[in-house]
């Protein structure tokens, strides 16, 4: 999933964003965490093993199957968040900025 997010990253949509996000994706083999640093059109994904070295501005937790549904457009991020499938800890406004950055045409889905 992270590789797909890397491919989808839109630097133009992220040109005025400077924030650190934690993606926590739970699956059958456990949870993986990625610290994602977006800074004025650049994006870096850093795997986290143990405690993160930086405090994220926003943490997003989701099951791998549900993330697949969001990424494929079968479920909107807004529906996922409202139903509790996707949880957001931190600034909701920052989480909403991720939609145009990673989903472009699907931005209206949030």
N, C-alpha and C positions, 0 to 999 in steps of 0.2 A: 504494500500500500504506500509506503514512504517513497519508493522508487517512482510510483505513478504520480504522487504529489510533486516530486522534483521535476518531472516532465511537464506537468501542468502549470508550474509556477510562471506567473505573468509579472515580469519586472516593472512594466509600465503601471500596472494596478497597485504595485507596492512602493511606488516612488516616494510617497509621503508617509510611509508607515515605518515606525521604529518601535519594535516590541519583541518580547521573548515569549514564546508559547511552549507549553509542554503537551505533547500528544501522548496519551496513554491508551494503547490499543490492546484489548484483551482478546485472547483466542484460546484454542484448545491446548496449546503448548505453554500457556501462561500469558503474562503481560509483557509488552515491550514499551519502552518509553523513549521518546525523542525530544530533545530540547531543540526548538526551532527558532532561530534568530533571524528576524526580518529587519533589514536596515536600509531604508531609502533605495529600494529596487534590487537589493541582494537578499539571498536566502541561504541559510546554512542549517543543515540537519545534523545534530550530534547525538549519537546513541547514548543513553544514560543507563549505567549499570550501578545500582545502589542509589545513594542520595545525589540529587543534581548539584552541580557546582554553582549554578546561578539560580536565583529565585525567578520563576516565570511570572509574567504579568497576567497570564491567563492559562489555565489548564483545561484541556479538553479530553474527556474520557469516553471511550466508545468500544463496543465489541467489534471484532474484525468483520464479522458477517454484516453487521449493521453499517459499518463504514463502507463496505463494498456496495451496499444498496444505495447509500448516499452518493458515492462516487459515480455509480452507473446511472444516477438520475431516477432510480426507482423509489426513492424516498427523499423528501426535501430535508435539508438541515434544520429548518424551522420545525417541521413535524417531529423530527428526531429529538430536538431539544425540548419541545413542549410535552412530548410523551415520556420523557425521562430516559429514552434510549441513548441519547448523547447528553453528557453532563458537562456543564461549563462552570468552572470555579475561577472567579476573577471578573474582569470587566467584560460584560456582554458585548459592548460596542466593539471591542477588539476582536472578539470571536466573529462578529458579523463582517468585519473587514476581510476575513479570510475567504469569504465566498467569491468575490470578484478576483481575488489574487490567485485562487486555485481552480475556480470553476467557471470563469468567464461567462459563457452563454447561460449557464445555470444560475447566475447571480439572482435572478428573480425568484428562485426557489426558496431562498432563505426568508 
